[in-house]
Amino acid sequence: MENNLPINTLSLVMQIQDEGEDKEVNIILACNISSEMDEEYADYYVNMLHGMQESVELMADHFAEVGAKTRIIDALMEDSEREGILFEPADELLDAVHDTKVVAFKKKLH
């Protein structure tokens, strides 16, 4: 199969097999990583892509549920922005943040 992806691109495509009552999804992976990229980074990204494939296969219902909730939240946010509704944090929340009762999470970079 010819790879027409831009350089340093990963692709995960889900193709629905619409035959009969059972709807199966084929997951197709492709990548086009520059030969100039450090091998450690290239392996990391290819491993990540394969991990995503496995996760989609194992947790499809979870992703569908999260996606449904995300779409509802997005629609509500769009409505509130259109209507000019703004979030004003309560004093208790501001105090909790100030008193470090809220745990800060560091972003993990592999």
Secondary structure by P-SEA (a helix, b strand, c coil): ccccccccbbbbbbbbcccccbbbbbbbbbbbbbccccaaaaaaaaaaaaaaaaaaaacaaaaaaaaaaaaaaaaaaaaaaaabbbbbbcaaaaaaaaaccbbbbccccc
